[in-house]
Amino acid sequence: MNKATLSAAGVWFGLLCFCASLALSACVTTPDSTGASPAEARAAAQEALARMDGGQSAGGVAQTAPAAVQPSVQAAVRSGARPAWVDSVESVYNKGLYVAAVGHAADRAQAEKNALANLAGIFGQSVQADQKISSVYQEMVKNGAAASWSDSTLLESTVITSASLDNLVGAEIRDVWFDNKSTYYAAAVMDKAKTAQLYNDLIQANQMMIANLVTMDQSEKNSLEGYSRYLFAAVAADMNIHYGNLLRVIDAVPPAGLKKGDEYRLEAANISRTIPVGLAVKNDRAGRVQGAFARALADLGFRSGGTNSRYRVEANIDLSETQFPNPQYQFVRYTLSANFVDAAGGEVLAPYTITDREGHISLTEAENRAITAIERKINAEYAALLSDRLLLRLPGK
């Protein structure tokens, strides 16, 4: 078996174990276990991922892991004499080679979950990736956008694998013991050498992807596609910083050349300043809502353009009187419908709708309050919403 095959098998085996533990399945191995074959591990990993995504197998039928795979990765519960690792996990799993922790509970599944949680606790804040960055990264990998920017099957496989792994890649339940009374004990273990290889694979895959994302000519770069590519490069770079921190915790050296995501976000901001965005708001009052959109676009670096701009925000405000039992107040139902469009192809890149009501003793004042409420919502959320939408529309290579 060549080195690439061994690496791929290791990635998929780590994925199988961690995904199954998240699904509260008992995915365990013993120190003397031969483990699943690469094909079996990959099949079981796919089933585990399907259950995480909606409780269904790849064929759409809810089920547990395949019976043919389960026995090869699940160790029998030990009983009898109390094993040494229960009281001192390092007496069995040498700290120079492993990171290990013990968990216990009244049932096996919870004992394994507690063991994994205790293992994560050893890493402290190093395993806490920024939740928004992590979520965007996983979404981009799951929808296939990230894979299309990878240069090899092995790297692509590694990136896809990383989308469904949480913070402890390579964590395994190595042993389970029942005291024949009321308590199960589980040992969660990370093999430092194997884990270091897994994280290095993830980092190298991301580095290759980043290089592909930011390699383009000037006309490609100064476009919304170029803007999106730099934003996703920033996300991948931030994930690499996270993976590098984890490598240092297990006394491993991360690959050279890691950059912070902010370096790519700065370039994305430079790109946005070259892109004019037109604004057209129907039924506005004194340009108040148009002004709110202009401020949100400016926050992202875009400059306001004319009616001939390729990219435009096209919005409409609808105000309608609404009758309520209380005759002392006049109520107005308001709806703002806005689309960020690419006029070249007529594509809506980012739809945006808000609706609510405002009331006052005067109908005119109720309408003014409605416009103020729309302004407030745009100021509070539109820039972030648009940025996220443009990031997630990253095209394939």
N, C-alpha and C positions, 0 to 999 in steps of 0.2 A: 504493500500500500504506500503510495507516495505521500509527500509532506502535505500537499494541498488537500488530498482526501482525508488525511488524519485531522487536519485543521477543521475541515467542514464537518467531519463526524463529531469532533469535540464541541463545536458550536451548537449543532443540533441536539447533542446529548444534554448540554447545559440548558438549552431552551426547554427540552422535554421536562427535565426535573423541576425547573423553576415555574413554568406555566402550570404544571400539575399541582405544585404546592399551593399556588395562588387559588386554584380551583378546589382546594381542600381535598385533593386526591392524595393518596399515600404513595408518593413517588420516592422510594428509598433504595439504597444499595448497601451492601455490606462490604467491608474491606476486601473480602475474597471473591466478590461477585465479578463475573466476566462482563456483565452489562449487555444492553441491547446492541444489535448490529446497527450500522449507520442507517440502513433502510428502515429498520423497525423504529429506531429513534425518531427519524424524520416523520414517519407516519403517525406515531403517537403524538409528536409535537403539533402536527397539523390538527389532530383531533382535539388536543388541549386548547389550542388557540380558538378553534371553532366553538368550544364550550364557553370560553371566556367572552366571545363576541355575542353569544346569544343562546347558548345551551344546545347547539346543534352541531352535528358532524359535518364534514365537507359535503356529504350527500344530502344534508338538510334534515336528518333524522336525529332527534335527541338521543344520546347514548353515552356510555362511559368509554374509557380508553379500550382499545381492542384487546380481547382476551389473549390473543397470541403474543402481545407485547407486555401486558401487565405483569405476568410472573417473572419475566427476565429483569425487571427493574424494581420490583417490590420485594424487600427482604422480609423474612419471617420475623415475627416478634419474639425476641429472646425472653426466656424466663430463667428461673433457677437463681444461682448465686448472683449477687449484686455486682455488675461489671465495674471496673475501675473508673471508666469515663464518667459515670454518673456523679461521682464526688470530685473528680479531678480530670476534666476532659483532656488537659495537656499531657496527662500520664499516658494516654493512648495516641493522641494526635499531636505530635511534636510541634510546638509553636514556631519552629524554624521552617516547617514545611506547610503548616495548615493554620487557618483561622477557624476556631471551633467554639461552639456554645451549646449548652444543654437547656432543654425546656421540658416541663412536665405538666400533666393535666389528667383529668379523670378519663379522657378518651384519647385515642391515638392521634386522630387528626388535629385536635387542639394542642397536644403536646408537640407535634411537628411544627405547627404554626408558631407556638411560643418559642421553640428553638430557633426558628428563622428570625423572629423578631429580636431575640437576644443577640443573635449573630449580627444583625443590622446595628444594634446598639453599640457594639464594639467599634464600629466605624464612625459613630456620632454624626455630626453634621456633614461629613464628607459624602454620605450617601444620599443627601437630600438635594436632588436636582430641582431647579426652578420649575414649578409645576406647569406654568404656561409654556415655557420653552419645551419641556418634555412632551406635553400634550401635542403641540404643533409638530414636533419632530415625528412622533408616532403616527400622527394622521398623515403626514406627507409620505411616510414609508408605506403605510397600509394602502394608500390610494395609488401606489405605484409610481408617483412622481420622482421619489428619491432613487428608486432602482434604475430608472432610465438614464440617470447621470453617472452610474457606476461603469467601470471599464472592464470588469471581468466577472465571470460567474461566481467565483469564490467571494469577491468583494460584495457583489450584489446580494449573495446569500447572507453574508454577515450583516449587512445593513438591514435587510428584511427581518432577520432574527432579532436585531436590537430593538425593533419597534414593540415587541411583545414581552420584553424582559424588563423587570423593575430594576431596582438599584443594586441587587446582588447577583450579578451574572456568575454562574458557576457554583452557586450554593446548592448543596445536596443534603438530604437526610441519610446519614451513613449507618445509623444503628438505632434500634428501638428496643426498649426493655420494659416488661411489665412485672411489677413486684408481687404479683399473685394476690394482691389485696384490693387496691383501689386506684393505683396511680401508674400511668405510662410515662416513660422517660424517652426523650429523643435527642440524638446528637446531630446538630446541623454543622456541616463542615465545608470549608472552601479550600481546595488544593491551591496553594499559592502559585505554583508554576503553571497549572492549567488555566487558572483564572487570569493570570498575567497575559497568557497567550490570547485568551478570548477578548480582553479589553484592548490589547494591541491590534487585534483584527478589526475591532470596531473603530478605533481611532484611524487606522490606515485606510479603511473603507471611506470614512468621512473625509479624510484629507484628499483622497482621490476625487471624491464627489465635489468637494469645494473647488478644487482646481478646475474641474470641468465646468462648474457653474459660472465661474468668474472669467473664463477664457472666451472672449467674444470681441468682435470689431466695435468701433465706436458707435456706429449706427444702431447696432443691436443693444449696446450698453445703454444709450440714452433713450430708453423706451420703458414702458411699463413692464415688459418682459425682463429687461435688464434689471429694473428695480426689484422685481420679485425674486430674481435669481440671487441678487446680493442679500436680500432679506433672509432667504433660506440658507445661504452660506453662513450667515451670522448665527442662525439656530444650530446648524451642524457644528460650528466652531465652539459654541457654548457647551454643547454636549461633549465635545472632545476635552474641554477643560475639566468638566465633571469626571469623565472617565480617567483623565490623568491624575486627578486628586485621589481617586480610588486606587490607582496603581501605586501611588506613593505610600498609601496606608499599608499595603501588603509588601512594602520594601522593594517594589519594582520600579524601573525607570521608564517613563512614557516616551513615545517616539518624539524626535526633535521637531521643531517648527510649529508648535501649537500657538494659535493666535486667539485672542478674545473676540467674541462676536461683535463687540462695539466697533472694531476696525472695519468690518464689513457694513455695519449699519451707517457709519459715517459716510462711506462711499455711496450707499443707497440714498442718503440725504442729498449728496451732491448730484446724483442722477435726477432726483425728483425736481431739483431746481431748474432743470433743462426742459421740463414737461409742463406746458401750459394747460390749464383745465378751465373750460368755459362754464359759466353759471347761468341758469335760466330758471326763475321761480315764478310760477303763475299765482296770482291772487295774493301776492306779498303786500305788506304794508310798510311803506317808506323804506323798502329794501332791508328790513330787519332780518328776515330769515336768510336772504341771500348773503348778508353780512356774516351771519353765524356760520354758514357753509364756507365762506371765504376764509374765516379765521381757522376753521378746522383743517382746511387744505393747507394753509400756511404753516400750521403746526407740523405737518408732514413734509414741508419743504416745497410743495407745489405752488406755482404762481398762477394767479387768476388770468385766464385767457379770454379771447373774444369768442364770438358766436361760430367762428370757423375752426375752432380748435378740434383736434381729433377726439380728445377726451372731454366729456362734459358731464356736469351734474344737472339733470333735468328733473325739476320738482313741481309739485302742484299742492296747493293748500285748499282744503275744503272746510268751510265753516257752516254749520247748520244749527238753527235753533231747535232745542229739545225741550219738550214739555214735561214738567214734573208737578206733583200735587201741590207743592208749596208755592203759592202765587206771589210771595214776596221776592222770589229770586228768578232771574232769567238765566237759563243754561244754554251753553253752546257746545255742541259736539264738534271736535276738530280732528282732521286726518291729514297727515303729511305723507305723501308718496314721493319718494325720490330715487332716481336711478343714476348710478355712475356708469356711463355708457362709452363704448368705443364706436364712434360714428363711422369709422372705416368699414366695419362689418356689421353694424347694428347690434352688437352684442351688449347685453347688460352685465357689467362686471361686478356690481355691488348694489343690490336693491336695499332700500331702507324705508321702513314704514313706522309711523307712530300714530296712535289715536287715543283720545281721552276726552274729558269734558271739563269745562270751567264754568263757574257761576258768579253772578253779581246781581245787585238790584237793578242795574242798568244793562241792557243787551249790548250796547256799545262797549261798555267796560268789560263785560264777559268775553267779548271778542278780542279785546286788547290783552286780556289775561291769557287767552288761548294762544295768541301769537308769542307772548312772553314765555309761556310754557314750552312751546316748540323751540324757541331760541335756546332755552335752558338745556333741553334734551340734546340738541345738536352740539352745544358747547361741551357737554359732559361726556358724550359717548361717540360722536361720529368719527373723530380722527382715529381712535383705537379700532373701531369697527371696520373702517375702510382699510386700514393697515393690515388687519387680519385677513380680510377678504382678498386683498391683492397678493398677500403672501401665499394663501392657500390655492391660488389659481396658477401656481407654478406649472408651466407646460412641460411636456416630456421633451427629451433631447431629440 
